[in-house]
């Protein structure tokens, strides 16, 4: 996933790659009635501590689909 980081002190924008290590949780975000609900995943990024995990829309995590499927399969086995 290409993430963008803006350097507010200089107004410069840089990009960098993150690698998903683990899908820690997920949720369905319900917005306004005119917007459909969307699923988000809490992603633990490789090389970063858990406190740097971030909620990402499932639609942008297509590159990490095997990890998302694994998360769901593990959850179903524990229900």
Backbone as XML, in Angstrom:
<?xml version="1.0"?>
<chain id="A" units="angstrom">
  <residue number="1" name="UNK">
    <atom name="N" x="0.853" y="-1.154" z="0.000"/>
    <atom name="CA" x="0.000" y="0.000" z="0.000"/>
    <atom name="C" x="0.903" y="1.221" z="0.000"/>
  </residue>
  <residue number="2" name="UNK">
    <atom name="N" x="0.621" y="2.152" z="-0.838"/>
    <atom name="CA" x="1.386" y="3.386" z="-0.862"/>
    <atom name="C" x="0.695" y="4.369" z="0.069"/>
  </residue>
  <residue number="3" name="UNK">
    <atom name="N" x="1.446" y="4.826" z="1.034"/>
    <atom name="CA" x="0.925" y="5.786" z="1.996"/>
    <atom name="C" x="1.609" y="7.122" z="1.743"/>
  </residue>
  <residue number="4" name="UNK">
    <atom name="N" x="0.925" y="8.189" z="2.051"/>
    <atom name="CA" x="1.462" y="9.528" z="1.848"/>
    <atom name="C" x="1.655" y="10.193" z="3.187"/>
  </residue>
  <residue number="5" name="UNK">
    <atom name="N" x="2.759" y="10.863" z="3.317"/>
    <atom name="CA" x="3.060" y="11.570" z="4.551"/>
    <atom name="C" x="3.427" y="12.998" z="4.172"/>
  </residue>
  <residue number="6" name="UNK">
    <atom name="N" x="2.814" y="13.943" z="4.820"/>
    <atom name="CA" x="3.071" y="15.337" z="4.508"/>
    <atom name="C" x="3.932" y="15.950" z="5.602"/>
  </residue>
  <residue number="7" name="UNK">
    <atom name="N" x="5.003" y="16.602" z="5.190"/>
    <atom name="CA" x="5.880" y="17.311" z="6.114"/>
    <atom name="C" x="5.296" y="18.704" z="6.289"/>
  </residue>
  <residue number="8" name="UNK">
    <atom name="N" x="4.571" y="18.898" z="7.384"/>
    <atom name="CA" x="3.875" y="20.161" z="7.594"/>
    <atom name="C" x="4.824" y="21.334" z="7.779"/>
  </residue>
  <residue number="9" name="UNK">
    <atom name="N" x="6.042" y="21.069" z="8.239"/>
    <atom name="CA" x="6.973" y="22.167" z="8.463"/>
    <atom name="C" x="7.456" y="22.780" z="7.156"/>
  </residue>
  <residue number="10" name="UNK">
    <atom name="N" x="7.466" y="21.981" z="6.073"/>
    <atom name="CA" x="7.960" y="22.504" z="4.803"/>
    <atom name="C" x="6.922" y="22.433" z="3.694"/>
  </residue>
  <residue number="11" name="UNK">
    <atom name="N" x="5.781" y="21.827" z="3.962"/>
    <atom name="CA" x="4.759" y="21.704" z="2.931"/>
    <atom name="C" x="5.083" y="20.654" z="1.882"/>
  </residue>
  <residue number="12" name="UNK">
    <atom name="N" x="6.074" y="19.813" z="2.138"/>
    <atom name="CA" x="6.469" y="18.788" z="1.178"/>
    <atom name="C" x="5.696" y="17.501" z="1.438"/>
  </residue>
  <residue number="13" name="UNK">
    <atom name="N" x="5.442" y="16.754" z="0.385"/>
    <atom name="CA" x="4.760" y="15.475" z="0.502"/>
    <atom name="C" x="5.697" y="14.375" z="0.016"/>
  </residue>
  <residue number="14" name="UNK">
    <atom name="N" x="5.814" y="13.308" z="0.782"/>
    <atom name="CA" x="6.632" y="12.166" z="0.378"/>
    <atom name="C" x="5.783" y="10.911" z="0.455"/>
  </residue>
  <residue number="15" name="UNK">
    <atom name="N" x="6.185" y="9.880" z="-0.249"/>
    <atom name="CA" x="5.462" y="8.611" z="-0.181"/>
    <atom name="C" x="6.411" y="7.535" z="0.319"/>
  </residue>
  <residue number="16" name="UNK">
    <atom name="N" x="5.844" y="6.476" z="0.888"/>
    <atom name="CA" x="6.632" y="5.354" z="1.359"/>
    <atom name="C" x="5.755" y="4.125" z="1.370"/>
  </residue>
  <residue number="17" name="UNK">
    <atom name="N" x="6.385" y="2.970" z="1.355"/>
    <atom name="CA" x="5.658" y="1.707" z="1.338"/>
    <atom name="C" x="5.578" y="1.135" z="2.744"/>
  </residue>
  <residue number="18" name="UNK">
    <atom name="N" x="4.421" y="0.591" z="3.073"/>
    <atom name="CA" x="4.243" y="-0.144" z="4.320"/>
    <atom name="C" x="3.874" y="-1.569" z="3.955"/>
  </residue>
  <residue number="19" name="UNK">
    <atom name="N" x="4.257" y="-2.498" z="4.807"/>
    <atom name="CA" x="3.923" y="-3.898" z="4.592"/>
    <atom name="C" x="3.067" y="-4.355" z="5.762"/>
  </residue>
  <residue number="20" name="UNK">
    <atom name="N" x="1.885" y="-4.884" z="5.450"/>
    <atom name="CA" x="0.992" y="-5.372" z="6.499"/>
    <atom name="C" x="1.561" y="-6.662" z="7.074"/>
  </residue>
  <residue number="21" name="UNK">
    <atom name="N" x="1.679" y="-6.702" z="8.382"/>
    <atom name="CA" x="2.168" y="-7.901" z="9.059"/>
    <atom name="C" x="1.006" y="-8.734" z="9.586"/>
  </residue>
  <residue number="22" name="UNK">
    <atom name="N" x="-0.041" y="-8.061" z="10.072"/>
    <atom name="CA" x="-1.131" y="-8.759" z="10.740"/>
    <atom name="C" x="-2.389" y="-7.902" z="10.722"/>
  </residue>
  <residue number="23" name="UNK">
    <atom name="N" x="-3.530" y="-8.535" z="10.502"/>
    <atom name="CA" x="-4.818" y="-7.873" z="10.671"/>
    <atom name="C" x="-5.251" y="-8.181" z="12.101"/>
  </residue>
  <residue number="24" name="UNK">
    <atom name="N" x="-5.319" y="-7.163" z="12.939"/>
    <atom name="CA" x="-5.573" y="-7.359" z="14.367"/>
    <atom name="C" x="-7.057" y="-7.381" z="14.717"/>
  </residue>
  <residue number="25" name="UNK">
    <atom name="N" x="-7.865" y="-6.649" z="13.976"/>
    <atom name="CA" x="-9.304" y="-6.554" z="14.262"/>
    <atom name="C" x="-9.973" y="-5.941" z="13.046"/>
  </residue>
  <residue number="26" name="UNK">
    <atom name="N" x="-11.296" y="-5.937" z="13.065"/>
    <atom name="CA" x="-12.018" y="-5.226" z="12.015"/>
    <atom name="C" x="-13.327" y="-4.708" z="12.570"/>
  </residue>
  <residue number="27" name="UNK">
    <atom name="N" x="-13.933" y="-3.826" z="11.810"/>
    <atom name="CA" x="-15.225" y="-3.282" z="12.220"/>
    <atom name="C" x="-15.963" y="-2.794" z="10.983"/>
  </residue>
  <residue number="28" name="UNK">
    <atom name="N" x="-17.250" y="-2.580" z="11.143"/>
    <atom name="CA" x="-18.059" y="-1.981" z="10.095"/>
    <atom name="C" x="-18.345" y="-0.554" z="10.506"/>
  </residue>
  <residue number="29" name="UNK">
    <atom name="N" x="-18.004" y="0.373" z="9.631"/>
    <atom name="CA" x="-18.202" y="1.791" z="9.898"/>
    <atom name="C" x="-19.495" y="2.216" z="9.218"/>
  </residue>
  <residue number="30" name="UNK">
    <atom name="N" x="-20.418" y="2.715" z="10.019"/>
    <atom name="CA" x="-21.701" y="3.176" z="9.493"/>
    <atom name="C" x="-21.684" y="4.695" z="9.517"/>
  </residue>
  <residue number="31" name="UNK">
    <atom name="N" x="-21.848" y="5.280" z="8.357"/>
    <atom name="CA" x="-21.827" y="6.737" z="8.256"/>
    <atom name="C" x="-23.227" y="7.292" z="8.097"/>
  </residue>
  <residue number="32" name="UNK">
    <atom name="N" x="-23.313" y="8.293" z="7.300"/>
    <atom name="CA" x="-24.609" y="8.924" z="7.023"/>
    <atom name="C" x="-25.491" y="7.980" z="6.209"/>
  </residue>
  <residue number="33" name="UNK">
    <atom name="N" x="-26.797" y="8.205" z="6.248"/>
    <atom name="CA" x="-27.703" y="7.333" z="5.494"/>
    <atom name="C" x="-27.404" y="7.286" z="3.996"/>
  </residue>
  <residue number="34" name="UNK">
    <atom name="N" x="-26.842" y="8.347" z="3.444"/>
    <atom name="CA" x="-26.562" y="8.372" z="2.005"/>
    <atom name="C" x="-25.285" y="7.612" z="1.637"/>
  </residue>
  <residue number="35" name="UNK">
    <atom name="N" x="-24.517" y="7.159" z="2.639"/>
    <atom name="CA" x="-23.291" y="6.408" z="2.389"/>
    <atom name="C" x="-23.454" y="4.979" z="2.885"/>
  </residue>
  <residue number="36" name="UNK">
    <atom name="N" x="-23.041" y="4.003" z="2.081"/>
    <atom name="CA" x="-23.153" y="2.615" z="2.542"/>
    <atom name="C" x="-22.132" y="2.327" z="3.642"/>
  </residue>
  <residue number="37" name="UNK">
    <atom name="N" x="-22.418" y="1.363" z="4.507"/>
    <atom name="CA" x="-21.436" y="0.974" z="5.528"/>
    <atom name="C" x="-20.187" y="0.422" z="4.840"/>
  </residue>
  <residue number="38" name="UNK">
    <atom name="N" x="-19.058" y="0.557" z="5.490"/>
    <atom name="CA" x="-17.819" y="0.017" z="4.936"/>
    <atom name="C" x="-17.053" y="-0.710" z="6.038"/>
  </residue>
  <residue number="39" name="UNK">
    <atom name="N" x="-16.269" y="-1.685" z="5.624"/>
    <atom name="CA" x="-15.480" y="-2.451" z="6.591"/>
    <atom name="C" x="-14.070" y="-1.886" z="6.654"/>
  </residue>
  <residue number="40" name="UNK">
    <atom name="N" x="-13.538" y="-1.829" z="7.866"/>
    <atom name="CA" x="-12.164" y="-1.395" z="8.079"/>
    <atom name="C" x="-11.434" y="-2.437" z="8.909"/>
  </residue>
  <residue number="41" name="UNK">
    <atom name="N" x="-10.133" y="-2.518" z="8.701"/>
    <atom name="CA" x="-9.284" y="-3.471" z="9.406"/>
    <atom name="C" x="-8.208" y="-2.727" z="10.173"/>
  </residue>
  <residue number="42" name="UNK">
    <atom name="N" x="-7.922" y="-3.199" z="11.373"/>
    <atom name="CA" x="-6.827" y="-2.653" z="12.161"/>
    <atom name="C" x="-5.571" y="-3.407" z="11.746"/>
  </residue>
  <residue number="43" name="UNK">
    <atom name="N" x="-4.645" y="-2.693" z="11.112"/>
    <atom name="CA" x="-3.464" y="-3.308" z="10.517"/>
    <atom name="C" x="-2.230" y="-3.039" z="11.363"/>
  </residue>
  <residue number="44" name="UNK">
    <atom name="N" x="-1.528" y="-4.109" z="11.726"/>
    <atom name="CA" x="-0.222" y="-4.008" z="12.390"/>
    <atom name="C" x="0.796" y="-4.018" z="11.259"/>
  </residue>
  <residue number="45" name="UNK">
    <atom name="N" x="1.572" y="-2.937" z="11.136"/>
    <atom name="CA" x="2.532" y="-2.788" z="10.049"/>
    <atom name="C" x="3.873" y="-3.404" z="10.427"/>
  </residue>
  <residue number="46" name="UNK">
    <atom name="N" x="4.489" y="-4.087" z="9.486"/>
    <atom name="CA" x="5.781" y="-4.739" z="9.707"/>
    <atom name="C" x="6.840" y="-3.690" z="10.057"/>
  </residue>
  <residue number="47" name="UNK">
    <atom name="N" x="7.597" y="-3.992" z="11.106"/>
    <atom name="CA" x="8.670" y="-3.106" z="11.525"/>
    <atom name="C" x="8.233" y="-1.962" z="12.421"/>
  </residue>
  <residue number="48" name="UNK">
    <atom name="N" x="6.935" y="-1.853" z="12.681"/>
    <atom name="CA" x="6.423" y="-0.798" z="13.551"/>
    <atom name="C" x="5.781" y="-1.426" z="14.783"/>
  </residue>
  <residue number="49" name="UNK">
    <atom name="N" x="5.783" y="-0.730" z="15.915"/>
    <atom name="CA" x="5.142" y="-1.270" z="17.119"/>
    <atom name="C" x="3.620" y="-1.281" z="16.968"/>
  </residue>
  <residue number="50" name="UNK">
    <atom name="N" x="2.954" y="-2.069" z="17.814"/>
    <atom name="CA" x="1.491" y="-2.156" z="17.760"/>
    <atom name="C" x="0.818" y="-0.805" z="17.933"/>
  </residue>
  <residue number="51" name="UNK">
    <atom name="N" x="1.443" y="0.090" z="18.689"/>
    <atom name="CA" x="0.832" y="1.409" z="18.892"/>
    <atom name="C" x="0.772" y="2.216" z="17.597"/>
  </residue>
  <residue number="52" name="UNK">
    <atom name="N" x="1.484" y="1.786" z="16.554"/>
    <atom name="CA" x="1.453" y="2.448" z="15.251"/>
    <atom name="C" x="0.462" y="1.776" z="14.298"/>
  </residue>
  <residue number="53" name="UNK">
    <atom name="N" x="-0.277" y="0.774" z="14.778"/>
    <atom name="CA" x="-1.287" y="0.124" z="13.939"/>
    <atom name="C" x="-2.327" y="1.164" z="13.542"/>
  </residue>
  <residue number="54" name="UNK">
    <atom name="N" x="-2.934" y="0.953" z="12.381"/>
    <atom name="CA" x="-3.911" y="1.938" z="11.910"/>
    <atom name="C" x="-5.121" y="1.246" z="11.293"/>
  </residue>
  <residue number="55" name="UNK">
    <atom name="N" x="-6.258" y="1.933" z="11.367"/>
    <atom name="CA" x="-7.488" y="1.446" z="10.754"/>
    <atom name="C" x="-7.440" y="1.822" z="9.282"/>
  </residue>
  <residue number="56" name="UNK">
    <atom name="N" x="-7.626" y="0.826" z="8.417"/>
    <atom name="CA" x="-7.576" y="1.044" z="6.975"/>
    <atom name="C" x="-8.831" y="0.466" z="6.338"/>
  </residue>
  <residue number="57" name="UNK">
    <atom name="N" x="-9.414" y="1.174" z="5.364"/>
    <atom name="CA" x="-10.578" y="0.630" z="4.661"/>
    <atom name="C" x="-10.205" y="-0.673" z="3.950"/>
  </residue>
  <residue number="58" name="UNK">
    <atom name="N" x="-11.082" y="-1.652" z="4.047"/>
    <atom name="CA" x="-10.815" y="-2.941" z="3.417"/>
    <atom name="C" x="-10.612" y="-2.783" z="1.913"/>
  </residue>
  <residue number="59" name="UNK">
    <atom name="N" x="-11.269" y="-1.800" z="1.320"/>
    <atom name="CA" x="-11.175" y="-1.598" z="-0.125"/>
    <atom name="C" x="-9.763" y="-1.250" z="-0.582"/>
  </residue>
  <residue number="60" name="UNK">
    <atom name="N" x="-8.942" y="-0.663" z="0.277"/>
    <atom name="CA" x="-7.574" y="-0.315" z="-0.124"/>
    <atom name="C" x="-6.567" y="-1.379" z="0.290"/>
  </residue>
  <residue number="61" name="UNK">
    <atom name="N" x="-7.037" y="-2.423" z="0.942"/>
    <atom name="CA" x="-6.139" y="-3.480" z="1.394"/>
    <atom name="C" x="-6.141" y="-4.687" z="0.463"/>
  </residue>
  <residue number="62" name="UNK">
    <atom name="N" x="-6.571" y="-4.500" z="-0.782"/>
    <atom name="CA" x="-6.680" y="-5.634" z="-1.703"/>
    <atom name="C" x="-5.354" y="-6.365" z="-1.859"/>
  </residue>
  <residue number="63" name="UNK">
    <atom name="N" x="-4.263" y="-5.668" z="-1.732"/>
    <atom name="CA" x="-2.937" y="-6.274" z="-1.841"/>
    <atom name="C" x="-2.687" y="-7.272" z="-0.709"/>
  </residue>
  <residue number="64" name="UNK">
    <atom name="N" x="-3.374" y="-7.092" z="0.398"/>
    <atom name="CA" x="-3.162" y="-7.944" z="1.563"/>
    <atom name="C" x="-4.300" y="-8.937" z="1.760"/>
  </residue>
  <residue number="65" name="UNK">
    <atom name="N" x="-5.066" y="-9.231" z="0.731"/>
    <atom name="CA" x="-6.226" y="-10.111" z="0.854"/>
    <atom name="C" x="-5.935" y="-11.446" z="1.532"/>
  </residue>
  <residue number="66" name="UNK">
    <atom name="N" x="-4.802" y="-12.109" z="1.285"/>
    <atom name="CA" x="-4.561" y="-13.371" z="2.004"/>
    <atom name="C" x="-4.557" y="-13.181" z="3.520"/>
  </residue>
  <residue number="67" name="UNK">
    <atom name="N" x="-4.005" y="-12.092" z="4.005"/>
    <atom name="CA" x="-3.988" y="-11.836" z="5.444"/>
    <atom name="C" x="-5.400" y="-11.552" z="5.957"/>
  </residue>
  <residue number="68" name="UNK">
    <atom name="N" x="-6.197" y="-10.856" z="5.169"/>
    <atom name="CA" x="-7.575" y="-10.567" z="5.564"/>
    <atom name="C" x="-8.376" y="-11.868" z="5.619"/>
  </residue>
  <residue number="69" name="UNK">
    <atom name="N" x="-8.229" y="-12.711" z="4.591"/>
    <atom name="CA" x="-8.938" y="-13.997" z="4.580"/>
    <atom name="C" x="-8.507" y="-14.854" z="5.768"/>
  </residue>
  <residue number="70" name="UNK">
    <atom name="N" x="-7.201" y="-14.867" z="6.079"/>
    <atom name="CA" x="-6.708" y="-15.637" z="7.223"/>
    <atom name="C" x="-7.346" y="-15.131" z="8.511"/>
  </residue>
  <residue number="71" name="UNK">
    <atom name="N" x="-7.435" y="-13.825" z="8.661"/>
    <atom name="CA" x="-8.048" y="-13.252" z="9.860"/>
    <atom name="C" x="-9.480" y="-13.742" z="10.004"/>
  </residue>
  <residue number="72" name="UNK">
    <atom name="N" x="-10.252" y="-13.711" z="8.917"/>
    <atom name="CA" x="-11.648" y="-14.143" z="8.979"/>
    <atom name="C" x="-11.761" y="-15.632" z="9.259"/>
  </residue>
  <residue number="73" name="UNK">
    <atom name="N" x="-10.897" y="-16.448" z="8.644"/>
    <atom name="CA" x="-10.944" y="-17.892" z="8.877"/>
    <atom name="C" x="-10.626" y="-18.218" z="10.329"/>
  </residue>
  <residue number="74" name="UNK">
    <atom name="N" x="-9.637" y="-17.565" z="10.891"/>
    <atom name="CA" x="-9.288" y="-17.791" z="12.293"/>
    <atom name="C" x="-10.445" y="-17.395" z="13.203"/>
  </residue>
  <residue number="75" name="UNK">
    <atom name="N" x="-11.105" y="-16.292" z="12.892"/>
    <atom name="CA" x="-12.229" y="-15.825" z="13.698"/>
    <atom name="C" x="-13.392" y="-16.797" z="13.671"/>
  </residue>
  <residue number="76" name="UNK">
    <atom name="N" x="-13.659" y="-17.382" z="12.499"/>
    <atom name="CA" x="-14.755" y="-18.339" z="12.376"/>
    <atom name="C" x="-14.467" y="-19.603" z="13.173"/>
  </residue>
  <residue number="77" name="UNK">
    <atom name="N" x="-13.204" y="-20.010" z="13.229"/>
    <atom name="CA" x="-12.845" y="-21.221" z="13.967"/>
    <atom name="C" x="-13.016" y="-21.035" z="15.467"/>
  </residue>
  <residue number="78" name="UNK">
    <atom name="N" x="-12.923" y="-19.798" z="15.951"/>
    <atom name="CA" x="-13.024" y="-19.536" z="17.382"/>
    <atom name="C" x="-14.438" y="-19.179" z="17.832"/>
  </residue>
  <residue number="79" name="UNK">
    <atom name="N" x="-15.373" y="-19.060" z="16.899"/>
    <atom name="CA" x="-16.766" y="-18.720" z="17.269"/>
    <atom name="C" x="-17.492" y="-19.897" z="17.869"/>
  </residue>
</chain>
